[in-house]
Amino acid sequence: MQLYSRLSIRQKQIVWAWAFLAIPVLFYVVIRFYPTGNAFLISFQEWNLLGDRTWIGWENYVTLWNDPVFWKVFVNTFEYLLIGTPVSLVVSFVIAYHLDKLRFMHGFLRMLYFLPFMTSAVAMAWVWRWFYQPVPIGLFNNLLASVGIPQIEFLNSTTNALPSVLAPAIWAGLGFQVIIFMAGLRAIPQSYYEAAKIDGVGWWTVLTQITIPLLRPTIIFIVVFSSIGFLRIFDHVFNMTTNNPGGPLNTTKPLVLMIYDTAFNGFNMGYSAAQTVVLFLILLVVSLMQLWLLRSDR
């Protein structure tokens, strides 16, 4: 206490700043950094979760490179990314753009769009799974049958399974993206629109030359956030394909589900850790590329 009393006001502020920062720093070291570093270490070992660890070097990565299932899952993961991110971005922007102009029941409609984001992903996945069931259970196939259209195998088709799983995942995240887009739209100064109106500029020019360029920081955030979400998709796939995990011929299996299956069904923690490292590198590279491509000075 005597030492503390001798400190200047500036030094005391620094001490209190580090005191308050100590808790989150400790949290990230124990909860984030240590497990991440441990995963890198385990990826070079053979471990069945119960016995001793055995150092095997790069063997897990060599097995991963020669695993055809991994490459199928790798392609699936990027299909989730390359389809889900642009579709969700465009749909959420269109909804936010028109909802921002609406004044009647604006708050209620915004709440309705945000509600799926607050709903449990497990419950949502099971509801959509019920929608996809064959006649006479499934809602979609019953609607198709009522107008004379043959029923569709949504979750049991190698062609339809991945889009069918991706649809509820996109729908679930729309509410969050709509709210973020609306916040970005509200942050644009109205003086730009007033000047454009005085000059007689059309709505398309206003949209492409004023609104979208000024939304660049918002777009960057949403693209990076949604990309990470689609690369880590798990809940919807796991719950919608419990009878056949990963869909027919692993059509819907993402990398996170493969990691889970390898670790807790195959009890091969080293191989699972190698897959986790690959996923971490994919997330890192994709995020850095998006930030570089979408940065404001380009």
C-alpha positions in Angstrom: 0.0 0.0 0.0 2.9 2.4 0.7 4.3 1.7 -2.7 0.9 2.3 -4.3 0.5 5.6 -2.4 3.8 6.8 -3.8 2.6 6.4 -7.4 1.5 9.3 -9.5 -2.0 9.6 -10.8 -1.0 8.4 -14.2 0.8 5.4 -12.8 -2.2 4.5 -10.6 -4.5 4.7 -13.7 -2.2 2.2 -15.4 -2.2 -0.1 -12.4 -6.0 -0.1 -12.3 -6.2 -0.6 -16.1 -4.1 -3.7 -15.9 -6.0 -4.9 -12.8 -9.3 -4.8 -14.8 -7.6 -6.3 -17.9 -6.2 -9.2 -15.9 -9.5 -11.1 -15.8 -10.2 -11.1 -19.6 -6.4 -11.7 -20.3 -6.5 -14.7 -17.9 -9.7 -15.9 -19.5 -8.2 -15.8 -23.0 -5.0 -17.5 -21.9 -6.7 -20.3 -20.1 -9.9 -20.8 -22.3 -8.6 -19.7 -25.7 -4.8 -19.8 -26.1 -4.0 -22.9 -24.1 -6.5 -25.2 -25.8 -5.4 -23.8 -29.2 -1.8 -24.5 -28.5 -2.7 -27.9 -27.0 -4.6 -28.8 -30.2 -1.5 -28.0 -32.3 0.5 -30.3 -30.0 -2.0 -33.2 -30.0 -2.1 -33.1 -33.8 1.4 -34.5 -33.8 0.4 -37.3 -31.4 -1.6 -40.5 -31.3 -4.1 -40.5 -28.5 -7.4 -42.3 -27.9 -8.5 -40.0 -25.0 -7.8 -42.7 -22.4 -4.3 -44.1 -22.9 -0.9 -42.3 -23.1 0.0 -39.9 -25.9 2.5 -41.2 -28.5 4.5 -38.8 -30.6 4.0 -39.6 -34.3 5.1 -36.4 -36.0 3.4 -35.5 -39.3 1.6 -38.9 -39.7 -1.8 -37.4 -38.9 -1.4 -34.8 -41.6 -0.2 -37.4 -44.1 -3.3 -39.5 -43.4 -5.5 -36.4 -43.7 -3.9 -35.6 -47.1 -4.6 -39.1 -48.4 -8.1 -39.3 -47.0 -10.8 -39.0 -49.7 -13.5 -38.4 -47.1 -11.6 -35.3 -45.9 -11.4 -33.8 -49.4 -15.1 -34.4 -49.9 -15.8 -32.7 -46.5 -13.4 -29.9 -47.5 -15.4 -29.2 -50.7 -18.6 -29.3 -48.7 -17.3 -26.8 -46.2 -16.4 -24.3 -49.0 -19.8 -24.9 -50.7 -21.5 -23.8 -47.4 -19.2 -20.7 -47.5 -19.5 -19.8 -51.2 -23.2 -20.3 -51.4 -24.3 -19.2 -48.0 -22.3 -16.0 -47.6 -23.4 -14.2 -50.8 -27.0 -15.4 -50.7 -27.4 -14.3 -47.0 -25.6 -11.0 -47.8 -27.9 -10.1 -50.7 -31.1 -11.2 -49.1 -30.4 -9.5 -45.8 -29.5 -6.2 -47.6 -32.6 -6.3 -49.7 -34.8 -6.8 -46.6 -33.0 -4.1 -44.6 -33.1 -1.6 -47.5 -36.8 -1.9 -47.8 -37.5 -2.3 -44.1 -35.6 0.9 -43.4 -38.0 2.8 -45.6 -41.1 1.3 -43.9 -42.6 3.1 -41.0 -45.8 1.2 -40.3 -45.2 -1.7 -37.9 -41.4 -1.2 -38.4 -40.4 -2.3 -34.9 -42.7 -5.4 -35.0 -41.4 -6.5 -38.4 -37.8 -6.0 -37.3 -38.5 -8.2 -34.3 -39.9 -10.9 -36.5 -36.8 -11.0 -38.7 -34.6 -11.1 -35.6 -36.5 -13.8 -33.8 -35.0 -16.8 -35.7 -31.5 -15.6 -34.7 -32.6 -15.8 -31.0 -34.1 -19.3 -31.5 -32.2 -22.4 -30.5 -30.5 -23.8 -33.6 -31.3 -27.4 -32.4 -35.0 -26.7 -32.2 -35.0 -24.9 -35.5 -33.1 -27.7 -37.2 -35.7 -30.3 -36.0 -38.6 -28.1 -37.2 -37.0 -27.8 -40.7 -36.3 -31.5 -40.6 -40.1 -32.0 -40.1 -40.7 -29.7 -43.0 -38.6 -31.9 -45.3 -40.1 -35.2 -44.4 -42.0 -37.3 -47.1 -45.8 -37.4 -47.4 -47.9 -37.4 -45.2 -45.6 -35.9 -42.5 -43.6 -33.2 -44.2 -45.0 -29.8 -44.8 -43.2 -29.0 -48.1 -44.0 -32.4 -49.7 -47.7 -32.1 -48.6 -47.9 -28.7 -50.3 -46.3 -30.1 -53.4 -48.7 -33.1 -53.4 -51.7 -30.8 -53.1 -50.9 -29.2 -56.4 -49.9 -32.5 -58.1 -46.1 -32.2 -58.0 -44.1 -35.3 -57.1 -42.5 -35.2 -53.7 -38.8 -34.3 -53.4 -36.2 -36.2 -51.4 -34.8 -33.2 -49.6 -32.4 -34.8 -47.1 -31.8 -38.1 -48.8 -30.6 -36.8 -52.1 -27.0 -36.2 -53.0 -28.2 -33.2 -55.0 -30.7 -31.6 -52.7 -29.3 -32.4 -49.2 -26.7 -29.7 -48.9 -29.0 -26.8 -50.1 -31.8 -28.2 -47.9 -29.5 -28.0 -44.8 -28.1 -24.6 -45.9 -31.5 -23.0 -46.3 -32.4 -22.9 -42.5 -28.9 -21.9 -41.7 -29.2 -18.8 -43.9 -32.7 -18.1 -42.6 -31.5 -18.3 -39.0 -28.8 -15.7 -39.5 -30.8 -13.2 -41.6 -32.2 -11.4 -38.6 -28.8 -10.4 -37.2 -27.5 -9.3 -40.6 -30.7 -7.3 -41.2 -30.2 -5.4 -37.9 -26.5 -4.7 -38.7 -27.4 -3.5 -42.2 -30.1 -1.2 -40.8 -27.7 0.3 -38.4 -25.3 1.0 -41.3 -28.1 2.5 -43.3 -29.1 4.8 -40.4 -25.5 5.9 -40.0 -25.4 7.4 -43.6 -25.9 11.1 -43.4 -29.2 12.2 -45.0 -27.4 15.2 -46.7 -26.1 12.8 -49.4 -29.6 11.7 -50.3 -30.9 15.3 -50.2 -28.2 16.4 -52.5 -28.9 13.5 -54.9 -32.6 14.4 -54.9 -31.9 18.0 -55.7 -29.7 16.9 -58.6 -32.4 14.6 -59.9 -30.3 11.4 -59.5 -32.1 8.1 -60.0 -32.6 5.5 -57.3 -30.2 3.0 -58.9 -27.4 5.6 -59.0 -28.1 6.5 -55.4 -28.0 2.9 -54.4 -24.8 2.0 -56.3 -22.9 5.3 -55.9 -23.9 6.4 -52.4 -25.5 3.7 -50.3 -23.4 0.6 -51.1 -20.0 2.4 -51.0 -20.8 4.0 -47.6 -21.9 0.6 -46.3 -18.5 -0.9 -47.0 -17.5 -1.2 -43.3 -20.8 -2.9 -42.6 -20.5 -5.2 -45.5 -16.9 -6.2 -44.5 -18.1 -7.0 -41.0 -21.1 -9.1 -42.2 -19.1 -11.0 -44.8 -16.3 -11.9 -42.3 -18.8 -12.8 -39.6 -21.1 -14.9 -41.8 -18.1 -16.6 -43.5 -16.8 -17.8 -40.2 -20.3 -19.0 -39.3 -20.7 -21.0 -42.5 -17.2 -22.5 -42.2 -18.1 -23.6 -38.7 -21.6 -24.8 -39.5 -22.5 -27.8 -37.3 -25.8 -27.6 -35.4 -28.1 -27.7 -38.4 -26.2 -30.5 -40.2 -25.9 -32.6 -37.0 -29.5 -32.4 -36.0 -31.0 -32.6 -39.5 -29.0 -35.7 -40.5 -29.0 -37.7 -37.2 -30.2 -40.9 -39.0 -27.4 -40.6 -41.5 -24.7 -38.2 -40.1 -23.3 -36.1 -42.9 -26.1 -36.9 -45.3 -26.0 -39.5 -48.1 -22.4 -40.2 -49.2 -21.2 -37.4 -46.8 -22.9 -34.9 -49.1 -23.7 -32.5 -46.2 -20.8 -33.3 -43.8 -18.8 -30.1 -43.0 -15.3 -30.1 -41.4 -16.6 -29.4 -37.9 -18.9 -32.5 -38.0 -15.9 -34.6 -39.2 -13.9 -33.3 -36.3 -16.6 -34.2 -33.9 -17.1 -37.7 -35.4 -13.4 -38.4 -35.4 -12.9 -37.3 -31.8 -16.0 -38.7 -30.0 -17.1 -41.6 -32.2 -13.7 -42.8 -33.5 -11.7 -41.7 -30.3 -8.8 -40.6 -32.5 -7.9 -37.3 -30.8 -4.7 -36.8 -32.7 -6.3 -37.1 -36.1 -9.2 -34.9 -34.9 -6.7 -32.3 -33.7 -5.0 -32.3 -37.1 -8.4 -31.6 -38.7 -9.0 -28.8 -36.2 -5.7 -27.2 -37.2 -6.7 -27.3 -40.8 -10.0 -25.6 -40.0 -8.2 -22.9 -38.0 -5.9 -22.2 -40.9 -8.8 -22.1 -43.3 -10.7 -19.6 -41.1 -7.5 -17.5 -40.7 -6.7 -17.4 -44.4 -10.3 -16.7 -45.5 -10.8 -13.9 -43.0 -7.5 -12.3 -43.9 -8.3 -12.5 -47.6 -11.7 -11.0 -47.2 -10.3 -8.1 -45.1 -7.7 -7.5 -47.7 -10.1 -7.6 -50.6 -12.7 -5.5 -49.0 -10.6 -2.9 -47.2 -11.7 0.7 -47.7 -8.6 1.9 -49.5 -8.9 -0.4 -52.5 
